[in-house]
């Protein structure tokens, strides 16, 4: 029996007379199956809400802007002298985290809250002034006895009322020091004694406990290494998180990541009362890193919630208003 040729392959005849095709092995390589693309890892979030990569972009943008601004000001003489350009006293280098709330807090806060940071704001070269109750000589001797060198100057209440009572003298005192510490026992007196010049320059005195003399050195070191938060009368509050001339953008992000949860925990209503978060310097525009939605969705990220009236409330009769007739004179 003859073989039946085929175009696609060879054929063979079986014993019972049937023709069976043989399988053709193709020389072409098989196409590999499509490998599923790996999902990109989600960016890290600060407090589960703020994108850390967005904060890093904002810090790098502020650093680039400040560098261009300082290079343009090299030929100008700053108010603080040539040494103030690029230093911590230059407001261009100070980085602030600005938080806007939805509802204002009616309670006035005099005592700022201490916020720990991953990278301290000030180093050992910073100038620190300590405000104490009288007599100030007692606390000068105490600092020398404990060998505390972080404090550069001690000023008593009597000196604040006398020598530093004029506005120019208080303004010069504020300019001479980077940080002010104050005895907790005189904190209620400070708004009247210090005046507005301390608070306008964001150098409000930080309360410390001077009664525990055994742990005085550790108390002062923690106070110098931290930042502070105080809710003002308006809707925006700023917290100092670092300096561009001292901290890298990555270090600024770490400071913000550690300070933000502690600050939000002290806001009445916490995240439900936070409207937006921005990063800025003393001379730059505020760069937004987080904003709550207007009215979409539910939860803490909504700015305004539209409450629909219930059916029972709609069917309830409206209270009648009593009209009073007035007679003409």
CORBEL-V534385 format. One record per residue. SS is DSSP state (A for helix, B for strand, O for the rest). PHI is phi in radians with two decimals (none if undefined). Layout:
BEGIN
<<SS;PHI> <SS;PHI>>
END
This chain:
BEGIN
<<O;none> <O;-1.32> <O;-1.38> <O;-1.75> <O;-1.32> <O;-2.26> <O;-1.47> <O;-1.67> <O;-3.05> <O;-1.41> <B;-2.24> <B;-2.32> <B;-1.73> <O;-1.50> <O;-1.16> <O;-1.54> <O;1.60> <O;-1.57> <B;-1.81> <B;-2.18> <B;-1.39> <O;-1.70> <O;-1.22> <O;-1.70> <O;-1.58> <O;-1.39> <O;-1.41> <O;-1.31> <O;-1.22> <O;-1.23> <O;-1.27> <O;-1.24> <O;-1.13> <O;-1.14> <O;-1.37> <O;-1.11> <O;-1.18> <O;-1.25> <O;-1.24> <O;-1.16> <O;-1.12> <O;-1.20> <O;-1.12> <O;-1.15> <B;-2.00> <B;-1.57> <O;1.05> <O;1.29> <O;-2.34> <B;-1.61> <B;-1.29> <A;-1.16> <A;-1.16> <A;-1.19> <A;-1.15> <A;-1.13> <A;-1.08> <A;-1.14> <A;-1.16> <A;-1.17> <A;-1.17> <A;-1.15> <A;-1.13> <A;-1.16> <A;-1.13> <A;-1.17> <A;-1.12> <A;-1.18> <A;-1.18> <A;-1.21> <A;-1.15> <A;-1.34> <O;-1.71> <O;-1.09> <O;-1.45> <O;-1.66> <O;-1.61> <O;-1.25> <O;-1.13> <O;-1.54> <O;1.61> <A;-1.16> <A;-1.25> <A;-1.41> <O;-1.19> <O;1.33> <O;-1.69> <O;-1.19> <O;-1.34> <O;-1.36> <O;-1.16> <O;-1.13> <O;-1.59> <B;-1.42> <B;-1.82> <B;-2.09> <B;-1.79> <B;-1.85> <B;-2.05> <B;-1.88> <B;-1.82> <O;-1.50> <O;-2.10> <O;-1.36> <O;-1.71> <O;-1.33> <O;-1.41> <O;-1.56> <O;-1.84> <O;-1.77> <O;-1.68> <O;-1.26> <B;-1.59> <B;-1.43> <B;-2.12> <O;-1.30> <O;-2.17> <O;-1.23> <O;-2.19> <O;-1.00> <O;-1.26> <O;-1.91> <O;-1.85> <O;-1.26> <O;-1.50> <O;-1.25> <O;-1.68> <B;-2.10> <B;-2.02> <B;-1.93> <B;-1.69> <B;-2.27> <O;-1.40> <O;-1.38> <O;-1.49> <A;-1.27> <A;-1.09> <A;-1.08> <A;-1.44> <A;-1.12> <A;-1.14> <A;-1.15> <A;-1.15> <A;-1.20> <A;-1.16> <O;-1.50> <O;1.01> <O;-1.68> <O;-1.82> <O;-1.24> <O;-1.55> <O;-1.66> <B;-2.65> <B;-2.13> <B;-2.22> <B;-1.58> <A;-1.11> <A;-1.10> <A;-1.18> <A;-1.13> <A;-1.34> <O;-1.87> <O;-1.10> <O;-1.80> <O;-1.28> <O;-1.08> <A;-1.09> <A;-1.12> <A;-1.19> <A;-1.19> <A;-1.13> <A;-1.19> <A;-1.10> <A;-1.16> <A;-1.24> <A;-1.35> <O;-2.27> <O;-1.54> <B;-2.56> <B;-2.09> <B;-1.90> <B;-2.47> <B;-1.12> <A;-1.02> <A;-1.29> <A;-1.94> <A;-1.02> <A;-1.08> <A;-1.52> <A;-1.16> <A;-0.98> <A;-1.42> <A;-1.32> <A;-1.44> <O;1.42> <A;-1.36> <A;-1.16> <A;-1.19> <A;-1.43> <A;-1.19> <O;-1.52> <O;1.00> <O;-2.08> <O;-1.14> <O;-1.09> <B;-1.67> <B;-1.27> <B;-2.33> <O;-1.62> <O;-1.65> <O;-1.36> <O;-1.54> <A;-1.23> <A;-1.20> <A;-1.92> <A;-1.17> <A;-1.12> <A;-1.14> <A;-1.11> <A;-1.23> <A;-1.11> <A;-1.15> <A;-1.17> <A;-1.28> <A;-1.47> <O;-1.85> <B;-1.96> <B;-2.46> <B;-2.20> <O;-2.46> <O;-1.25> <O;-1.55> <O;-1.32> <O;-1.56> <O;-1.57> <B;-1.93> <B;-2.28> <B;-2.04> <B;-2.23> <B;-1.30> <B;-2.08> <B;2.81> <B;-2.27> <O;-1.19> <O;-1.45> <O;-2.13> <O;-2.10> <O;-1.36> <A;-1.00> <A;-1.16> <A;-1.20> <A;-1.12> <A;-1.12> <A;-1.15> <A;-1.15> <A;-1.16> <A;-1.11> <A;-1.52> <A;-1.46> <A;-1.05> <A;-1.07> <A;-1.20> <A;-1.26> <A;-1.09> <O;-1.13> <O;-1.72> <O;-1.54> <O;-1.03> <O;1.60> <A;0.93> <A;-1.15> <A;-1.18> <A;-1.86> <B;-1.62> <B;-1.67> <B;-2.73> <B;-2.28> <B;-2.36> <B;-2.10> <B;-2.71> <B;-1.93> <O;-1.19> <O;-2.17> <O;-1.89> <O;-1.30> <O;-1.45> <B;-1.71> <B;-1.28> <B;-2.11> <B;-2.77> <B;-2.43> <O;-1.43> <B;-1.26> <O;-1.28> <O;-2.56> <O;-1.48> <O;1.46> <O;-2.42> <O;1.81> <O;-1.31> <O;-1.52> <B;-1.69> <O;-1.40> <O;-2.24> <O;-1.93> <O;-1.65> <O;-1.65> <O;-1.50> <O;-1.22> <O;-1.27> <A;-1.14> <A;-1.14> <A;-1.23> <A;-1.24> <A;-1.39> <O;-1.18> <O;-1.20> <O;-1.36> <O;-1.15> <O;-1.43> <O;-1.75> <O;-1.50> <O;-1.61> <O;-1.96> <O;-1.52> <O;-1.93> <O;-1.53> <O;-1.30> <O;-1.28>>
END
